[in-house]
Amino acid sequence: MTAAYTPVEAAPYEATSLTPEEVFARAAAHGDDHTIKFTDTALDVGGPLALAAAVRSVELNAPVFR
């Protein structure tokens, strides 16, 4: 299943200036259970890469927040 949905190239890593609280607020506003759970787990892991992954998960499933 993963191969069927995996892009040819990975999205570039983009650091975020958002705080973990802001990222979680966006996930919560989105309302999708999977987005919220992924974001919560990424924030538990911590670090800039996990935070960037959480931001990306919200962006992939919601209108762009700017």
C-alpha positions in Angstrom: 0.0 0.0 0.0 2.8 2.5 0.8 4.3 2.1 -2.6 1.0 3.0 -4.2 0.8 6.3 -2.5 4.4 7.3 -2.1 5.6 10.2 -4.3 8.6 9.7 -6.5 10.5 12.3 -4.4 10.0 13.2 -0.8 8.8 16.7 0.1 11.7 18.9 1.1 12.2 19.4 4.8 11.0 22.9 5.8 11.6 24.2 9.3 8.8 26.1 10.9 8.6 29.1 13.1 5.4 27.9 14.6 5.3 26.8 18.3 4.1 23.3 19.2 1.0 24.9 20.7 0.2 26.7 17.4 0.7 23.5 15.4 -1.6 21.6 17.7 -4.2 24.4 17.5 -4.2 24.1 13.7 -4.6 20.3 13.9 -7.4 20.7 16.3 -9.1 23.3 14.2 -8.8 20.9 11.2 -10.8 18.4 13.2 -9.6 15.2 11.4 -8.9 12.5 14.0 -5.8 11.1 12.2 -4.3 14.6 11.8 -4.8 15.3 15.5 -3.4 12.0 16.6 -0.4 12.3 14.3 0.3 15.9 15.4 0.0 14.9 19.1 2.5 12.0 18.6 4.9 14.2 16.7 4.8 16.8 19.4 5.5 14.0 22.0 8.6 13.0 20.0 9.7 16.6 19.8 12.4 18.3 17.8 12.3 20.4 14.7 11.9 17.4 12.3 8.9 16.1 14.1 7.4 19.6 14.4 7.9 20.1 10.6 6.2 16.7 10.0 3.2 17.7 12.1 2.9 21.0 10.1 3.1 19.1 6.9 0.4 16.6 8.0 -2.0 19.5 8.7 -1.2 21.2 5.4 -1.8 18.0 3.4 -5.3 17.6 4.9 -6.5 21.2 5.3 -6.6 24.6 3.6 -3.2 26.3 3.8 -2.8 28.5 6.9 -0.6 31.6 6.4 
